[in-house]
Amino acid sequence: METKLNENYWTSRYLTKNTGWDLGQVSPPLKQYLDQITDKSLKILIPGAGNAYEAAYAYQSGFLNTHVLDLSHAPLADFQARHPNFPSTHLHQHDFFAHQASMTLF
């Protein structure tokens, strides 16, 4: 049986909490990497962000140009509820693999 990795598939995974890859916190290697960057004006895009722990950490660390992209609306809505101060204009529901190179996300 072929699995269609579309929005409905990923939304179902998030709503049923079938996210075995989710650490429940910022990934330690990414946290360590972000902690080394001194230029907080950099633009950061986190594709397929899911629960976006890294995005929250980056934003709270002063990276105000942090953007989150996910195919499913469910984790984006949950993220916005958990982080109401994160700019909603930095949350993008889109298929990373289908977007055009010229598409401006931020």
KOLZA-847815 format. One record per residue (C-alpha): x negated, y, z. Coordinates in steps of 0.25 Angstrom, whole numbers, plus 5000, padded with zeros to 4 digits. Layout:
BEGIN
XYZ;...
//
This chain:
BEGIN
500050005000;499550144996;499450245007;499750385002;498950485010;499950595008;500450705018;501550605023;500550495026;499650595034;500850655041;501350525045;499950485051;499950615059;501350605064;501150465069;499850495074;499150395066;497850465065;496850375070;495750465064;496150575073;495150605084;496050695092;494950795093;493950875084;492950775078;491650785086;490750795074;491650905068;491650975081;490150975082;490051025068;491051135070;490251175083;488951195075;489651295065;489351445069;490151505057;491551505062;492051575049;491851455041;493151395034;493451255039;494451165032;494851035039;495550945028;496350825033;496250895046;497350815053;497450855068;496350955064;495550945078;494351005070;495151125065;495651155079;494251145084;493651225073;494651335074;494551345089;493051355087;493151475079;493251425065;494451505061;494451465046;494751325050;495851255040;496551125042;497051045030;497950925031;498850855021;499950835032;500650945039;500850865052;499450885058;499351025053;500651055061;500150985073;498851055072;499551195071;500351155083;499151115091;498351245086;499351355085;498251455084;497651385071;498051465059;499151395052;498551455039;497351365041;498251235041;498351175027;499251055023;498651005010;498050885004;496550915004;496250824993;497350884984;496951034986;496351104975;494851154977;495351294974;496451294985;496151394996;496551335009;495851455017;
//
